[in-house]
């Protein structure tokens, strides 16, 4: 049972379908723990999503139910993707949304990596 206000994991969500290869994506990284791909509606010159391969609906769910290896492997993948995209020298933002108030649209835990321009304040 997920630890989240988002309910049970939905195997028909778009990220689950991307993981299964049912929906194409512009992949930039993949290993046993994570998949990273370009967002289809980018909010910055570089906007990549990183998702764990497990069935987790949110950060709360992932941090409660993910194994130590899954958690370490996922966050290591986030760092590798940022380095591979050459974002470290100029800087980048990592963001995750959890629930309705934060604007989480897909009930599969994911982080956004934004870069390629000054990003401004976090909140208006």
Biopython code that builds the backbone (N, CA, C, O; Angstrom):
import numpy as np
from Bio.PDB.StructureBuilder import StructureBuilder

atoms = [
    (1, "UNK", "N", (0.846, -1.186, 0.000)),
    (1, "UNK", "CA", (0.000, 0.000, 0.000)),
    (1, "UNK", "C", (0.888, 1.244, 0.000)),
    (1, "UNK", "O", (1.781, 1.356, 0.840)),
    (2, "UNK", "N", (0.664, 2.173, -0.915)),
    (2, "UNK", "CA", (1.508, 3.369, -0.969)),
    (2, "UNK", "C", (1.301, 4.276, 0.227)),
    (2, "UNK", "O", (0.225, 4.311, 0.823)),
    (3, "UNK", "N", (2.338, 5.000, 0.565)),
    (3, "UNK", "CA", (2.279, 6.012, 1.606)),
    (3, "UNK", "C", (2.117, 7.335, 0.887)),
    (3, "UNK", "O", (3.106, 7.965, 0.510)),
    (4, "UNK", "N", (0.875, 7.764, 0.693)),
    (4, "UNK", "CA", (0.626, 8.968, -0.088)),
    (4, "UNK", "C", (-0.850, 9.271, -0.077)),
    (4, "UNK", "O", (-1.668, 8.367, 0.095)),
    (5, "UNK", "N", (-1.208, 10.531, -0.257)),
    (5, "UNK", "CA", (-2.595, 10.903, -0.419)),
    (5, "UNK", "C", (-3.070, 10.671, -1.840)),
    (5, "UNK", "O", (-4.196, 11.032, -2.180)),
    (6, "UNK", "N", (-2.225, 10.068, -2.685)),
    (6, "UNK", "CA", (-2.569, 9.889, -4.089)),
    (6, "UNK", "C", (-3.248, 8.562, -4.368)),
    (6, "UNK", "O", (-3.683, 8.322, -5.494)),
    (7, "UNK", "N", (-3.348, 7.698, -3.377)),
    (7, "UNK", "CA", (-4.005, 6.415, -3.580)),
    (7, "UNK", "C", (-3.064, 5.343, -4.080)),
    (7, "UNK", "O", (-1.842, 5.466, -3.999)),
    (8, "UNK", "N", (-3.670, 4.282, -4.601)),
    (8, "UNK", "CA", (-2.923, 3.134, -5.105)),
    (8, "UNK", "C", (-2.194, 3.478, -6.402)),
    (8, "UNK", "O", (-2.574, 4.401, -7.122)),
    (9, "UNK", "N", (-1.154, 2.726, -6.678)),
    (9, "UNK", "CA", (-0.418, 2.901, -7.925)),
    (9, "UNK", "C", (-1.300, 2.477, -9.092)),
    (9, "UNK", "O", (-1.958, 1.439, -9.031)),
    (10, "UNK", "N", (-1.313, 3.270, -10.142)),
    (10, "UNK", "CA", (-2.102, 2.998, -11.336)),
    (10, "UNK", "C", (-1.166, 2.553, -12.452)),
    (10, "UNK", "O", (-0.404, 3.358, -12.987)),
    (11, "UNK", "N", (-1.223, 1.272, -12.801)),
    (11, "UNK", "CA", (-0.333, 0.725, -13.831)),
    (11, "UNK", "C", (-0.595, 1.291, -15.222)),
    (11, "UNK", "O", (0.181, 1.035, -16.143)),
    (12, "UNK", "N", (-1.670, 2.053, -15.393)),
    (12, "UNK", "CA", (-1.951, 2.649, -16.700)),
    (12, "UNK", "C", (-1.439, 4.086, -16.800)),
    (12, "UNK", "O", (-1.651, 4.739, -17.822)),
    (13, "UNK", "N", (-0.762, 4.598, -15.750)),
    (13, "UNK", "CA", (-0.254, 5.969, -15.825)),
    (13, "UNK", "C", (0.812, 6.073, -16.920)),
    (13, "UNK", "O", (1.453, 5.084, -17.275)),
    (14, "UNK", "N", (0.985, 7.273, -17.441)),
    (14, "UNK", "CA", (1.850, 7.481, -18.602)),
    (14, "UNK", "C", (3.294, 7.037, -18.343)),
    (14, "UNK", "O", (3.943, 6.527, -19.256)),
    (15, "UNK", "N", (3.810, 7.217, -17.130)),
    (15, "UNK", "CA", (5.198, 6.819, -16.866)),
    (15, "UNK", "C", (5.333, 5.301, -16.799)),
    (15, "UNK", "O", (6.344, 4.752, -17.237)),
    (16, "UNK", "N", (4.329, 4.620, -16.258)),
    (16, "UNK", "CA", (4.357, 3.155, -16.273)),
    (16, "UNK", "C", (4.360, 2.650, -17.712)),
    (16, "UNK", "O", (5.047, 1.685, -18.044)),
    (17, "UNK", "N", (3.587, 3.314, -18.554)),
    (17, "UNK", "CA", (3.523, 2.919, -19.963)),
    (17, "UNK", "C", (4.840, 3.212, -20.682)),
    (17, "UNK", "O", (5.252, 2.444, -21.551)),
    (18, "UNK", "N", (5.500, 4.313, -20.329)),
    (18, "UNK", "CA", (6.831, 4.606, -20.898)),
    (18, "UNK", "C", (7.828, 3.545, -20.458)),
    (18, "UNK", "O", (8.613, 3.059, -21.271)),
    (19, "UNK", "N", (7.805, 3.180, -19.176)),
    (19, "UNK", "CA", (8.714, 2.144, -18.675)),
    (19, "UNK", "C", (8.526, 0.823, -19.419)),
    (19, "UNK", "O", (9.494, 0.107, -19.674)),
    (20, "UNK", "N", (7.294, 0.507, -19.762)),
    (20, "UNK", "CA", (7.019, -0.750, -20.479)),
    (20, "UNK", "C", (7.278, -0.637, -21.983)),
    (20, "UNK", "O", (7.166, -1.631, -22.700)),
    (21, "UNK", "N", (7.623, 0.557, -22.468)),
    (21, "UNK", "CA", (7.896, 0.749, -23.887)),
    (21, "UNK", "C", (6.648, 0.927, -24.732)),
    (21, "UNK", "O", (6.730, 0.869, -25.958)),
    (22, "UNK", "N", (5.498, 1.141, -24.113)),
    (22, "UNK", "CA", (4.243, 1.323, -24.850)),
    (22, "UNK", "C", (4.110, 2.734, -25.424)),
    (22, "UNK", "O", (3.396, 2.951, -26.404)),
    (23, "UNK", "N", (4.799, 3.682, -24.809)),
    (23, "UNK", "CA", (4.799, 5.066, -25.273)),
    (23, "UNK", "C", (6.255, 5.445, -25.518)),
    (23, "UNK", "O", (7.105, 5.199, -24.661)),
    (24, "UNK", "N", (6.560, 6.038, -26.670)),
    (24, "UNK", "CA", (7.946, 6.420, -26.936)),
    (24, "UNK", "C", (8.386, 7.597, -26.063)),
    (24, "UNK", "O", (7.567, 8.398, -25.612)),
    (25, "UNK", "N", (9.672, 7.678, -25.841)),
    (25, "UNK", "CA", (10.259, 8.798, -25.097)),
    (25, "UNK", "C", (11.650, 9.052, -25.631)),
    (25, "UNK", "O", (12.287, 8.161, -26.195)),
    (26, "UNK", "N", (12.116, 10.276, -25.449)),
    (26, "UNK", "CA", (13.488, 10.630, -25.829)),
    (26, "UNK", "C", (14.370, 10.389, -24.610)),
    (26, "UNK", "O", (14.588, 11.293, -23.804)),
    (27, "UNK", "N", (14.867, 9.189, -24.482)),
    (27, "UNK", "CA", (15.626, 8.764, -23.303)),
    (27, "UNK", "C", (17.024, 9.366, -23.304)),
    (27, "UNK", "O", (17.678, 9.472, -24.342)),
    (28, "UNK", "N", (17.465, 9.760, -22.102)),
    (28, "UNK", "CA", (18.828, 10.267, -21.956)),
    (28, "UNK", "C", (19.652, 9.397, -21.010)),
    (28, "UNK", "O", (20.878, 9.506, -20.974)),
    (29, "UNK", "N", (18.981, 8.530, -20.241)),
    (29, "UNK", "CA", (19.697, 7.689, -19.284)),
    (29, "UNK", "C", (18.778, 6.549, -18.877)),
    (29, "UNK", "O", (17.563, 6.718, -18.773)),
    (30, "UNK", "N", (19.378, 5.382, -18.647)),
    (30, "UNK", "CA", (18.634, 4.270, -18.073)),
    (30, "UNK", "C", (19.612, 3.325, -17.408)),
    (30, "UNK", "O", (20.680, 3.029, -17.945)),
    (31, "UNK", "N", (19.228, 2.852, -16.219)),
    (31, "UNK", "CA", (19.953, 1.787, -15.549)),
    (31, "UNK", "C", (18.923, 0.935, -14.818)),
    (31, "UNK", "O", (17.727, 1.053, -15.084)),
    (32, "UNK", "N", (19.363, 0.089, -13.914)),
    (32, "UNK", "CA", (18.423, -0.822, -13.243)),
    (32, "UNK", "C", (17.468, -0.094, -12.296)),
    (32, "UNK", "O", (16.430, -0.648, -11.936)),
    (33, "UNK", "N", (17.795, 1.131, -11.885)),
    (33, "UNK", "CA", (16.993, 1.849, -10.901)),
    (33, "UNK", "C", (16.125, 2.962, -11.475)),
    (33, "UNK", "O", (15.073, 3.271, -10.916)),
    (34, "UNK", "N", (16.548, 3.565, -12.575)),
    (34, "UNK", "CA", (15.890, 4.780, -13.047)),
    (34, "UNK", "C", (15.901, 4.889, -14.556)),
    (34, "UNK", "O", (16.709, 4.271, -15.250)),
    (35, "UNK", "N", (14.970, 5.701, -15.039)),
    (35, "UNK", "CA", (14.892, 6.075, -16.439)),
    (35, "UNK", "C", (14.765, 7.591, -16.495)),
    (35, "UNK", "O", (13.996, 8.181, -15.737)),
    (36, "UNK", "N", (15.523, 8.226, -17.398)),
    (36, "UNK", "CA", (15.450, 9.673, -17.579)),
    (36, "UNK", "C", (15.144, 9.961, -19.043)),
    (36, "UNK", "O", (15.693, 9.330, -19.945)),
    (37, "UNK", "N", (14.255, 10.929, -19.258)),
    (37, "UNK", "CA", (13.845, 11.261, -20.614)),
    (37, "UNK", "C", (13.406, 12.720, -20.671)),
    (37, "UNK", "O", (13.056, 13.310, -19.649)),
    (38, "UNK", "N", (13.426, 13.296, -21.869)),
    (38, "UNK", "CA", (13.027, 14.683, -22.062)),
    (38, "UNK", "C", (11.523, 14.839, -21.858)),
    (38, "UNK", "O", (10.739, 13.995, -22.291)),
    (39, "UNK", "N", (11.127, 15.926, -21.194)),
    (39, "UNK", "CA", (9.719, 16.249, -21.005)),
    (39, "UNK", "C", (9.108, 16.616, -22.358)),
    (39, "UNK", "O", (9.764, 17.259, -23.178)),
    (40, "UNK", "N", (7.867, 16.217, -22.594)),
    (40, "UNK", "CA", (7.231, 16.527, -23.880)),
    (40, "UNK", "C", (6.738, 17.974, -23.953)),
    (40, "UNK", "O", (6.425, 18.462, -25.039)),
    (41, "UNK", "N", (6.665, 18.665, -22.814)),
    (41, "UNK", "CA", (6.261, 20.078, -22.785)),
    (41, "UNK", "C", (7.275, 20.837, -21.935)),
    (41, "UNK", "O", (6.950, 21.265, -20.828)),
    (42, "UNK", "N", (8.517, 21.015, -22.441)),
    (42, "UNK", "CA", (9.593, 21.569, -21.616)),
    (42, "UNK", "C", (9.304, 22.977, -21.112)),
    (42, "UNK", "O", (8.763, 23.820, -21.827)),
    (43, "UNK", "N", (9.686, 23.204, -19.851)),
    (43, "UNK", "CA", (9.525, 24.497, -19.196)),
    (43, "UNK", "C", (10.842, 25.264, -19.124)),
    (43, "UNK", "O", (10.889, 26.361, -18.568)),
    (44, "UNK", "N", (11.894, 24.706, -19.671)),
    (44, "UNK", "CA", (13.231, 25.323, -19.723)),
    (44, "UNK", "C", (13.937, 24.710, -20.925)),
    (44, "UNK", "O", (13.490, 23.684, -21.438)),
    (45, "UNK", "N", (15.040, 25.320, -21.390)),
    (45, "UNK", "CA", (15.761, 24.728, -22.526)),
    (45, "UNK", "C", (16.120, 23.258, -22.300)),
    (45, "UNK", "O", (16.076, 22.453, -23.231)),
    (46, "UNK", "N", (16.469, 22.918, -21.076)),
    (46, "UNK", "CA", (16.681, 21.510, -20.711)),
    (46, "UNK", "C", (15.656, 21.177, -19.631)),
    (46, "UNK", "O", (15.632, 21.798, -18.569)),
    (47, "UNK", "N", (14.821, 20.199, -19.914)),
    (47, "UNK", "CA", (13.800, 19.750, -18.956)),
    (47, "UNK", "C", (13.684, 18.240, -19.111)),
    (47, "UNK", "O", (13.076, 17.730, -20.053)),
    (48, "UNK", "N", (14.289, 17.543, -18.155)),
    (48, "UNK", "CA", (14.340, 16.086, -18.186)),
    (48, "UNK", "C", (13.626, 15.555, -16.952)),
    (48, "UNK", "O", (13.736, 16.123, -15.866)),
    (49, "UNK", "N", (12.899, 14.469, -17.127)),
    (49, "UNK", "CA", (12.240, 13.774, -16.024)),
    (49, "UNK", "C", (13.054, 12.540, -15.670)),
    (49, "UNK", "O", (13.556, 11.843, -16.551)),
    (50, "UNK", "N", (13.181, 12.272, -14.371)),
    (50, "UNK", "CA", (13.844, 11.051, -13.912)),
    (50, "UNK", "C", (12.828, 10.309, -13.057)),
    (50, "UNK", "O", (12.275, 10.862, -12.106)),
    (51, "UNK", "N", (12.591, 9.047, -13.408)),
    (51, "UNK", "CA", (11.605, 8.239, -12.695)),
    (51, "UNK", "C", (12.257, 6.951, -12.194)),
    (51, "UNK", "O", (13.101, 6.371, -12.877)),
    (52, "UNK", "N", (11.863, 6.507, -11.000)),
    (52, "UNK", "CA", (12.344, 5.193, -10.561)),
    (52, "UNK", "C", (11.611, 4.100, -11.327)),
    (52, "UNK", "O", (10.508, 4.325, -11.826)),
    (53, "UNK", "N", (12.202, 2.946, -11.422)),
    (53, "UNK", "CA", (11.582, 1.840, -12.142)),
    (53, "UNK", "C", (10.536, 1.107, -11.312)),
    (53, "UNK", "O", (9.772, 0.304, -11.848)),
    (54, "UNK", "N", (10.495, 1.375, -10.015)),
    (54, "UNK", "CA", (9.498, 0.739, -9.153)),
    (54, "UNK", "C", (8.157, 1.451, -9.191)),
    (54, "UNK", "O", (8.031, 2.543, -9.744)),
    (55, "UNK", "N", (7.164, 0.816, -8.596)),
    (55, "UNK", "CA", (5.790, 1.310, -8.570)),
    (55, "UNK", "C", (5.578, 2.199, -7.339)),
    (55, "UNK", "O", (5.039, 1.751, -6.327)),
    (56, "UNK", "N", (6.001, 3.448, -7.437)),
    (56, "UNK", "CA", (5.900, 4.407, -6.342)),
    (56, "UNK", "C", (5.091, 5.610, -6.808)),
    (56, "UNK", "O", (5.354, 6.147, -7.884)),
    (57, "UNK", "N", (4.113, 6.043, -6.018)),
    (57, "UNK", "CA", (3.255, 7.147, -6.448)),
    (57, "UNK", "C", (3.809, 8.522, -6.096)),
    (57, "UNK", "O", (3.432, 9.513, -6.721)),
    (58, "UNK", "N", (4.691, 8.600, -5.112)),
    (58, "UNK", "CA", (5.160, 9.907, -4.640)),
    (58, "UNK", "C", (6.491, 9.756, -3.915)),
    (58, "UNK", "O", (6.958, 8.643, -3.674)),
    (59, "UNK", "N", (7.096, 10.889, -3.571)),
    (59, "UNK", "CA", (8.319, 10.861, -2.769)),
    (59, "UNK", "C", (8.056, 10.213, -1.418)),
    (59, "UNK", "O", (8.881, 9.438, -0.934)),
    (60, "UNK", "N", (6.917, 10.520, -0.803)),
    (60, "UNK", "CA", (6.580, 9.909, 0.483)),
    (60, "UNK", "C", (6.527, 8.385, 0.351)),
    (60, "UNK", "O", (7.064, 7.664, 1.192)),
    (61, "UNK", "N", (5.894, 7.913, -0.683)),
    (61, "UNK", "CA", (5.780, 6.483, -0.936)),
    (61, "UNK", "C", (7.156, 5.864, -1.212)),
    (61, "UNK", "O", (7.500, 4.819, -0.658)),
    (62, "UNK", "N", (7.931, 6.521, -2.071)),
    (62, "UNK", "CA", (9.266, 6.018, -2.429)),
    (62, "UNK", "C", (10.174, 5.954, -1.206)),
    (62, "UNK", "O", (10.862, 4.953, -1.001)),
    (63, "UNK", "N", (10.186, 7.001, -0.397)),
    (63, "UNK", "CA", (11.082, 7.021, 0.763)),
    (63, "UNK", "C", (10.648, 6.023, 1.834)),
    (63, "UNK", "O", (11.480, 5.555, 2.611)),
    (64, "UNK", "N", (9.361, 5.692, 1.884)),
    (64, "UNK", "CA", (8.874, 4.728, 2.872)),
    (64, "UNK", "C", (9.032, 3.284, 2.409)),
    (64, "UNK", "O", (9.342, 2.413, 3.222)),
    (65, "UNK", "N", (8.828, 3.011, 1.128)),
    (65, "UNK", "CA", (8.804, 1.631, 0.655)),
    (65, "UNK", "C", (9.987, 1.224, -0.214)),
    (65, "UNK", "O", (10.232, 0.031, -0.393)),
    (66, "UNK", "N", (10.723, 2.188, -0.755)),
    (66, "UNK", "CA", (11.866, 1.839, -1.593)),
    (66, "UNK", "C", (12.981, 1.227, -0.768)),
    (66, "UNK", "O", (13.185, 1.592, 0.390)),
    (67, "UNK", "N", (13.699, 0.294, -1.370)),
    (67, "UNK", "CA", (14.852, -0.290, -0.676)),
    (67, "UNK", "C", (15.982, 0.738, -0.649)),
    (67, "UNK", "O", (15.963, 1.718, -1.394)),
    (68, "UNK", "N", (16.951, 0.504, 0.210)),
    (68, "UNK", "CA", (18.113, 1.404, 0.272)),
    (68, "UNK", "C", (18.804, 1.466, -1.092)),
    (68, "UNK", "O", (19.250, 2.535, -1.511)),
    (69, "UNK", "N", (18.895, 0.342, -1.778)),
    (69, "UNK", "CA", (19.514, 0.312, -3.097)),
    (69, "UNK", "C", (18.726, 1.100, -4.131)),
    (69, "UNK", "O", (19.306, 1.815, -4.948)),
    (70, "UNK", "N", (17.390, 0.968, -4.098)),
    (70, "UNK", "CA", (16.556, 1.722, -5.035)),
    (70, "UNK", "C", (16.684, 3.225, -4.802)),
    (70, "UNK", "O", (16.793, 4.002, -5.751)),
    (71, "UNK", "N", (16.671, 3.624, -3.537)),
    (71, "UNK", "CA", (16.752, 5.047, -3.210)),
    (71, "UNK", "C", (18.114, 5.608, -3.600)),
    (71, "UNK", "O", (18.194, 6.649, -4.252)),
    (72, "UNK", "N", (19.183, 4.924, -3.206)),
    (72, "UNK", "CA", (20.527, 5.397, -3.562)),
    (72, "UNK", "C", (20.721, 5.387, -5.074)),
    (72, "UNK", "O", (21.263, 6.340, -5.634)),
    (73, "UNK", "N", (20.286, 4.327, -5.736)),
    (73, "UNK", "CA", (20.448, 4.233, -7.180)),
    (73, "UNK", "C", (19.685, 5.308, -7.919)),
    (73, "UNK", "O", (20.180, 5.853, -8.905)),
    (74, "UNK", "N", (18.479, 5.624, -7.456)),
    (74, "UNK", "CA", (17.686, 6.667, -8.094)),
    (74, "UNK", "C", (18.373, 8.023, -7.972)),
    (74, "UNK", "O", (18.556, 8.716, -8.974)),
    (75, "UNK", "N", (18.754, 8.409, -6.753)),
    (75, "UNK", "CA", (19.368, 9.735, -6.565)),
    (75, "UNK", "C", (20.733, 9.818, -7.246)),
    (75, "UNK", "O", (21.124, 10.886, -7.717)),
    (76, "UNK", "N", (21.453, 8.711, -7.301)),
    (76, "UNK", "CA", (22.711, 8.691, -8.049)),
    (76, "UNK", "C", (22.424, 8.943, -9.525)),
    (76, "UNK", "O", (23.172, 9.669, -10.180)),
    (77, "UNK", "N", (21.355, 8.357, -10.060)),
    (77, "UNK", "CA", (20.975, 8.571, -11.458)),
    (77, "UNK", "C", (20.651, 10.036, -11.721)),
    (77, "UNK", "O", (21.017, 10.565, -12.770)),
    (78, "UNK", "N", (19.972, 10.701, -10.788)),
    (78, "UNK", "CA", (19.669, 12.126, -10.947)),
    (78, "UNK", "C", (20.974, 12.909, -11.117)),
    (78, "UNK", "O", (21.077, 13.764, -11.996)),
    (79, "UNK", "N", (21.958, 12.618, -10.286)),
    (79, "UNK", "CA", (23.250, 13.294, -10.383)),
    (79, "UNK", "C", (23.974, 12.996, -11.686)),
    (79, "UNK", "O", (24.561, 13.893, -12.293)),
    (80, "UNK", "N", (23.934, 11.747, -12.117)),
    (80, "UNK", "CA", (24.581, 11.364, -13.375)),
    (80, "UNK", "C", (23.936, 12.096, -14.549)),
    (80, "UNK", "O", (24.638, 12.584, -15.434)),
    (81, "UNK", "N", (22.619, 12.177, -14.563)),
    (81, "UNK", "CA", (21.916, 12.858, -15.656)),
    (81, "UNK", "C", (22.310, 14.328, -15.701)),
    (81, "UNK", "O", (22.596, 14.855, -16.776)),
    (82, "UNK", "N", (22.329, 15.000, -14.551)),
    (82, "UNK", "CA", (22.722, 16.417, -14.513)),
    (82, "UNK", "C", (24.147, 16.601, -15.030)),
    (82, "UNK", "O", (24.415, 17.538, -15.783)),
    (83, "UNK", "N", (25.062, 15.716, -14.633)),
    (83, "UNK", "CA", (26.440, 15.800, -15.137)),
    (83, "UNK", "C", (26.494, 15.535, -16.633)),
    (83, "UNK", "O", (27.156, 16.263, -17.374)),
    (84, "UNK", "N", (25.792, 14.485, -17.084)),
    (84, "UNK", "CA", (25.808, 14.137, -18.510)),
    (84, "UNK", "C", (25.229, 15.256, -19.374)),
    (84, "UNK", "O", (25.643, 15.424, -20.521)),
    (85, "UNK", "N", (24.292, 16.013, -18.846)),
    (85, "UNK", "CA", (23.699, 17.132, -19.576)),
    (85, "UNK", "C", (24.531, 18.409, -19.451)),
    (85, "UNK", "O", (24.155, 19.460, -19.969)),
    (86, "UNK", "N", (25.671, 18.302, -18.754)),
    (86, "UNK", "CA", (26.616, 19.408, -18.555)),
    (86, "UNK", "C", (25.958, 20.622, -17.893)),
    (86, "UNK", "O", (26.156, 21.762, -18.313)),
    (87, "UNK", "N", (25.173, 20.350, -16.852)),
    (87, "UNK", "CA", (24.449, 21.413, -16.156)),
    (87, "UNK", "C", (25.156, 21.923, -14.909)),
    (87, "UNK", "O", (24.760, 22.950, -14.357)),
    (88, "UNK", "N", (26.182, 21.234, -14.459)),
    (88, "UNK", "CA", (26.765, 21.567, -13.161)),
    (88, "UNK", "C", (27.422, 22.938, -13.105)),
    (88, "UNK", "O", (27.281, 23.627, -12.094)),
    (89, "UNK", "N", (28.130, 23.363, -14.141)),
    (89, "UNK", "CA", (28.862, 24.629, -14.046)),
    (89, "UNK", "C", (27.920, 25.828, -13.980)),
    (89, "UNK", "O", (28.163, 26.751, -13.202)),
    (90, "UNK", "N", (26.863, 25.836, -14.769)),
    (90, "UNK", "CA", (25.927, 26.971, -14.765)),
    (90, "UNK", "C", (24.844, 26.822, -13.706)),
    (90, "UNK", "O", (24.286, 27.816, -13.242)),
    (91, "UNK", "N", (24.545, 25.588, -13.324)),
    (91, "UNK", "CA", (23.530, 25.335, -12.315)),
    (91, "UNK", "C", (22.248, 24.781, -12.906)),
    (91, "UNK", "O", (21.989, 24.907, -14.103)),
    (92, "UNK", "N", (21.459, 24.174, -12.054)),
    (92, "UNK", "CA", (20.202, 23.551, -12.466)),
    (92, "UNK", "C", (19.295, 23.422, -11.254)),
    (92, "UNK", "O", (19.717, 23.645, -10.120)),
    (93, "UNK", "N", (18.058, 23.065, -11.507)),
    (93, "UNK", "CA", (17.074, 22.871, -10.433)),
    (93, "UNK", "C", (16.525, 21.458, -10.534)),
    (93, "UNK", "O", (16.267, 20.952, -11.626)),
    (94, "UNK", "N", (16.349, 20.823, -9.369)),
    (94, "UNK", "CA", (15.685, 19.533, -9.269)),
    (94, "UNK", "C", (14.403, 19.773, -8.485)),
    (94, "UNK", "O", (14.430, 20.357, -7.402)),
    (95, "UNK", "N", (13.278, 19.320, -9.037)),
    (95, "UNK", "CA", (11.973, 19.580, -8.434)),
    (95, "UNK", "C", (11.140, 18.318, -8.447)),
    (95, "UNK", "O", (11.161, 17.562, -9.419)),
    (96, "UNK", "N", (10.402, 18.085, -7.364)),
    (96, "UNK", "CA", (9.388, 17.038, -7.369)),
    (96, "UNK", "C", (8.111, 17.624, -6.793)),
    (96, "UNK", "O", (8.152, 18.442, -5.874)),
    (97, "UNK", "N", (6.995, 17.209, -7.325)),
    (97, "UNK", "CA", (5.690, 17.640, -6.841)),
    (97, "UNK", "C", (5.013, 16.461, -6.165)),
    (97, "UNK", "O", (5.130, 15.326, -6.628)),
    (98, "UNK", "N", (4.307, 16.722, -5.073)),
    (98, "UNK", "CA", (3.628, 15.666, -4.321)),
    (98, "UNK", "C", (2.211, 16.124, -4.047)),
    (98, "UNK", "O", (1.986, 16.975, -3.186)),
    (99, "UNK", "N", (1.261, 15.572, -4.766)),
    (99, "UNK", "CA", (-0.139, 15.833, -4.506)),
    (99, "UNK", "C", (-0.718, 17.013, -5.260)),
    (99, "UNK", "O", (-0.036, 17.707, -6.014)),
    (100, "UNK", "N", (-2.007, 17.211, -5.025)),
    (100, "UNK", "CA", (-2.791, 18.211, -5.752)),
    (100, "UNK", "C", (-2.273, 19.625, -5.580)),
    (100, "UNK", "O", (-2.135, 20.344, -6.570)),
    (101, "UNK", "N", (-1.980, 20.052, -4.354)),
    (101, "UNK", "CA", (-1.535, 21.425, -4.125)),
    (101, "UNK", "C", (-0.205, 21.728, -4.792)),
    (101, "UNK", "O", (0.066, 22.877, -5.141)),
    (102, "UNK", "N", (0.616, 20.721, -4.969)),
    (102, "UNK", "CA", (1.917, 20.921, -5.622)),
    (102, "UNK", "C", (1.822, 20.783, -7.137)),
    (102, "UNK", "O", (2.763, 21.133, -7.849)),
    (103, "UNK", "N", (0.712, 20.283, -7.628)),
    (103, "UNK", "CA", (0.534, 20.141, -9.066)),
    (103, "UNK", "C", (1.043, 18.833, -9.650)),
    (103, "UNK", "O", (1.358, 18.768, -10.838)),
    (104, "UNK", "N", (1.127, 17.775, -8.820)),
    (104, "UNK", "CA", (1.564, 16.489, -9.369)),
    (104, "UNK", "C", (0.520, 15.997, -10.360)),
    (104, "UNK", "O", (-0.645, 15.812, -10.008)),
    (105, "UNK", "N", (0.943, 15.787, -11.595)),
    (105, "UNK", "CA", (0.018, 15.381, -12.654)),
    (105, "UNK", "C", (0.029, 13.882, -12.918)),
    (105, "UNK", "O", (-0.996, 13.314, -13.296)),
    (106, "UNK", "N", (1.173, 13.236, -12.724)),
    (106, "UNK", "CA", (1.288, 11.799, -12.983)),
    (106, "UNK", "C", (1.549, 11.098, -11.658)),
    (106, "UNK", "O", (2.508, 11.439, -10.966)),
    (107, "UNK", "N", (0.716, 10.122, -11.285)),
    (107, "UNK", "CA", (0.882, 9.438, -9.999)),
    (107, "UNK", "C", (1.962, 8.365, -10.027)),
    (107, "UNK", "O", (1.725, 7.215, -9.658)),
    (108, "UNK", "N", (3.146, 8.760, -10.469)),
    (108, "UNK", "CA", (4.352, 7.930, -10.410)),
    (108, "UNK", "C", (5.446, 8.894, -9.968)),
    (108, "UNK", "O", (5.678, 9.907, -10.627)),
    (109, "UNK", "N", (6.124, 8.590, -8.855)),
    (109, "UNK", "CA", (7.158, 9.487, -8.348)),
    (109, "UNK", "C", (8.141, 9.832, -9.456)),
    (109, "UNK", "O", (8.589, 8.964, -10.205)),
    (110, "UNK", "N", (8.467, 11.124, -9.546)),
    (110, "UNK", "CA", (9.434, 11.579, -10.540)),
    (110, "UNK", "C", (10.021, 12.911, -10.108)),
    (110, "UNK", "O", (9.427, 13.644, -9.316)),
    (111, "UNK", "N", (11.185, 13.207, -10.637)),
    (111, "UNK", "CA", (11.787, 14.526, -10.443)),
    (111, "UNK", "C", (12.003, 15.158, -11.802)),
    (111, "UNK", "O", (12.238, 14.486, -12.806)),
    (112, "UNK", "N", (11.914, 16.477, -11.793)),
    (112, "UNK", "CA", (12.212, 17.271, -12.979)),
    (112, "UNK", "C", (13.617, 17.840, -12.797)),
    (112, "UNK", "O", (13.960, 18.295, -11.706)),
    (113, "UNK", "N", (14.418, 17.822, -13.833)),
    (113, "UNK", "CA", (15.697, 18.537, -13.852)),
    (113, "UNK", "C", (15.537, 19.653, -14.882)),
    (113, "UNK", "O", (15.278, 19.401, -16.059)),
    (114, "UNK", "N", (15.697, 20.894, -14.414)),
    (114, "UNK", "CA", (15.587, 22.071, -15.279)),
    (114, "UNK", "C", (16.949, 22.733, -15.400)),
    (114, "UNK", "O", (17.690, 22.808, -14.420)),
    (115, "UNK", "N", (17.288, 23.211, -16.585)),
    (115, "UNK", "CA", (18.533, 23.943, -16.768)),
    (115, "UNK", "C", (18.576, 24.602, -18.128)),
    (115, "UNK", "O", (17.615, 24.559, -18.896)),
    (116, "UNK", "N", (19.719, 25.215, -18.409)),
    (116, "UNK", "CA", (19.927, 25.826, -19.702)),
    (116, "UNK", "C", (19.654, 27.318, -19.763)),
    (116, "UNK", "O", (19.850, 27.941, -20.806)),
    (117, "UNK", "N", (19.202, 27.899, -18.654)),
    (117, "UNK", "CA", (18.966, 29.342, -18.564)),
    (117, "UNK", "C", (18.789, 29.695, -17.092)),
    (117, "UNK", "O", (18.543, 28.806, -16.277)),
    (118, "UNK", "N", (18.909, 30.982, -16.730)),
    (118, "UNK", "CA", (18.595, 31.376, -15.354)),
    (118, "UNK", "C", (17.133, 31.028, -15.056)),
    (118, "UNK", "O", (16.245, 31.323, -15.857)),
    (119, "UNK", "N", (16.893, 30.413, -13.926)),
    (119, "UNK", "CA", (15.566, 29.919, -13.604)),
    (119, "UNK", "C", (14.759, 30.820, -12.673)),
    (119, "UNK", "O", (13.568, 30.583, -12.467)),
    (120, "UNK", "N", (15.376, 31.829, -12.121)),
    (120, "UNK", "CA", (14.634, 32.745, -11.268)),
    (120, "UNK", "C", (14.293, 32.152, -9.918)),
    (120, "UNK", "O", (14.846, 31.136, -9.497)),
    (121, "UNK", "N", (13.367, 32.819, -9.256)),
    (121, "UNK", "CA", (12.952, 32.401, -7.922)),
    (121, "UNK", "C", (12.196, 31.071, -7.985)),
    (121, "UNK", "O", (11.615, 30.723, -9.013)),
    (122, "UNK", "N", (12.213, 30.349, -6.888)),
    (122, "UNK", "CA", (11.496, 29.078, -6.852)),
    (122, "UNK", "C", (9.989, 29.283, -6.881)),
    (122, "UNK", "O", (9.274, 28.562, -7.577)),
    (123, "UNK", "N", (9.503, 30.268, -6.124)),
    (123, "UNK", "CA", (8.068, 30.539, -6.070)),
    (123, "UNK", "C", (7.833, 32.017, -6.314)),
    (123, "UNK", "O", (8.610, 32.850, -5.847)),
    (124, "UNK", "N", (6.763, 32.362, -7.044)),
    (124, "UNK", "CA", (6.488, 33.798, -7.269)),
    (124, "UNK", "C", (6.034, 34.486, -5.994)),
    (124, "UNK", "O", (5.762, 35.686, -6.004)),
]
sb = StructureBuilder()
sb.init_structure("model")
sb.init_model(0)
sb.init_chain("A")
sb.init_seg("    ")
for serial, (resi, resn, name, xyz) in enumerate(atoms, 1):
    if name == "N":
        sb.init_residue(resn, " ", resi, " ")
    sb.init_atom(name, np.array(xyz, "f"), 0.0, 1.0, " ", f" {name:<3s}", serial, name[0])
structure = sb.get_structure()
